[in-house]
Amino acid sequence: MNLIIDVGNTATKLAVFRSEKLVFDEAIEKGSLIEKVKEVFALYPNIGHAILSSVGEFDLKELAALSIFCEVCIVDHSTKIPFKNSYATPQTLGVDRIALATAAFYYNPEGNTLVLDAGTCITYDMVNDYGEYMGGAISPGVNMRYRSMHEQTSKLPLLEKETPLNLIGNTTETSMHSGVVNGICAEIDGVIDQYKSRFADLTIILTGGDAQFLSKRLKNTIFADSKFLLRGLNYILEYNKR
């Protein structure tokens, strides 16, 4: 069994896989990692390996404590991966994007796959039908757009995300909701259309914290899987075990 630890910009997630089957996952509060790991090992004593992916801050003391429980694989640009990485600066490629590309490679090994991760940022990652990671794009996420409007102006309020009722907002708040949500959906649909014009039989996968919020508003047909990154990390761990 494998323990997966994903330290993101806003949350940390733990997951347990038995082979390729996800049997446990939970988001935890900052500073509670080791206590939660103890609980997970009590529930699943057959865990033999762990993998750690961190795009946010991670306490090295927690890593040392984690290593007591089992062997830990830390994902970085030197980690062995099953696909060809054609990114021009692989040392700068985020470990989350590496995991998403790995999941895409295994999910659709002989096809063209575009993965959209709607989290703190929106990332676009393309794996072609030759098993080659080509790169993609990075764009501000939903909450980042709300926060930037508030922080970069003197009068716009800080709002929680909300589905706009109309295209045309008739108050400042409804105008902001329309701008953020409709703007992001137009961006995503527009980017997907550009990829479709270049790649035949394109499979599109949407994941991340805002995946469900956005998926029903997109005109393009997509497959939404909120656990896609966790699956990618499990694939990386299995690949490196072999």
N, C-alpha and C positions, 0 to 999 in steps of 0.2 A: 504494500500500500504506500501511497505517496502523499506527503503533506505539501500543499502549495501555499506560499505566502506572497501576497501581492500588496506592496506598499505604494499607494497612489498619492496624488497631490492632496486629496481631501479625505481619503479613507484607506484603511487597511483591511484586506480580506483574507480569510483563511479558508482552505478547501481541502478535502480528502478525496482521493481517487483510488478505487480498486480497479486496476488495469485502466480502461478508458471510461469507467462508470463513475460519475460524480456522486458520492454518498453523503457528503457534508459540505456546507459552505456557510460562512457567517461573516458579516462586517463587524469589526471591533473598534473600540475607542482607543485613542492614542495612549500609550503607556501601559496597556493591559495585555500586551502580546504574550509574554512568558506565562502569565497565569492562565490565559486561554489555551496556550499550547499544552500546558499540563493537563487541562481538562480534555483536550482532544486526544492526547496520548492515553488517557485513562479510558476513553471511549473506544479508541482504535489502537490497541497495543501492538498490532502487527505492522504499524508504520515503520518502514525501514529506511526511507530516503525523504529528503525535503529539498525544495527549491525556493529560493528567495529572489524576488524581482522588486526593485525599489526605484521609483522615479522621484520620491520625496525624501525627506530626512529619515535616516535610520540610525538608531543607537547601536554602536559597536558592542556595547555591553550586552545588549539583547542578542546580538549575533553569537557572542561567545557562549551565552547561556543556552541558546538554541542548539548549538553544536554538541551539547552534552546529551541531548535526546537521540540524535541520529546524524548521519552524514548529510551535510548541507551543500547544495550546488547554488552558487551565486551567479546570476545572469549578468553578463557584461558583453562588450563587443567581441571578446575573444572566445565566448562560449560556442561550442560546436553546434551547428544548425544543419538541418537536412536539405536546405535549398541553396541555390546560388545567390549570393548577396551582391547586387550590382550598385549599391549605394556608393556614391563617390567619396563620402566621408563616413565609413562604417563605425569609426570610433565615436562619432557624435550621434549615432542612431539610438533612439530611446529603447530601453529594454522592453517597454510595453509594446512598441511597434514590432520588435523582434518576435515577441510572443504571438502577436496577432498574425504576422506573416506566416509563422509556423503553423498555427491553427488553420489558416487558409490553405496552405500547402497540403496538409493532410485531409482537409475537408473536400477539396476539389483538385486532386493531384494532377489531372490531365486537362484542366480547364483554366480559363481566365477568371480571376477572383479579385474583387475590390472590397476591402474591409473599411467600414466607417466606424470609428470609435467616438461616440458623442459623450465626452466627459468634460473635465475642466477645459480642455481644448478639444476641437474636433480634428481627428487625424484621418487621413485618407491613405491607404496602403494597398499597393497593386502587386499581385503575384501573377505572372503570365502562365500560359499553358506549356511553357518549357521548364517550369519549376524555378523561375528566376524572380527574385524580389527586385522591383524596379525603382521603388521609392513612392512618393505621393505628395501629400500636402498637409500643412498644419494651419488651423484657423481657430479664432476665439470661440469658446463654447457658450452655451446659453447663459449661465450665471455670470461668466466673465463679461458678457456684453451688457447685461443689466448693471453690473458693478462699475464698469468703465463709464457708462453714461452718468452714473451718480457721482463718481469720484472726479471725473474730468469736466464737470460743469458745476455751477454754483447753486442751481435751483432744482435740478431733476432729482426725484426721490429714488431711494433704493427699493426696488420691488422684488417680490418673489415671482418666479415664473408662473405664467397663467396662460391658458389657451385663449387667444383673442376671439371675441364673438363675431367681429366684423373686420373686414379688410381696412375700412376707414375708421380710425379711432376718433372719437369726438370729445375726449378729455386727454389731458397729458398722460395719465396712467394707461388708458386704452391705446393711445398712440404709441407709447413705448412697448406695450405688449405686442402690438401689431408689427412694429418695426423689428423687434428681436425675433419673434417666432416665425412670422411670415418671411422675414429676411433670411433666416437660417434655412428654412425649408426651400426657398427659392435657390439659395446657394447650393444646397445639397443636390436638389434635382438637376440644376444646371451642370454641376460637376459630373454627376452620373451620366447625363446625356453626352457630355464630351468624351467620357471614357467609352461609352457604348459605340460612339462613332469610330473609335480606334480599335476596339477589341471585340471580336465576335463571341457570341454566346456568353456574355459576361454574367457571372454570378455576383450578386451584391449582398453583403452581409452587414447588418447594423448592430452594433453592440455599445456598451457603455451605460452610464447611469441615466442618461436622458434618451436612451433608445426607445423605450415604450412611449415616452412623452411625444417624440417626434414622428414615430413610424406611421401612425394613422393619418398624418397630415401630408405625407410625401406621395407624389403621383406615381413614382417608379415602384415597381414590384421588388420587394426586398425580403430577406430572411433575417428576422430579429433573434439574436441569441445573446442574452446578457452575461452568459458564462463563457463566451468565446475566448477571452484572454486567459482565463483559468485553464481552459482546455489546452491552449497553446503552451502554457508553462508546463503542464503535465506531459505533453508530447516532447518538449525539450528535455525534461528530466529523463524520460524513458530513452530518448535517443542517446543521451550522454551516459546512461547506465550501460548501454550496449557497446 
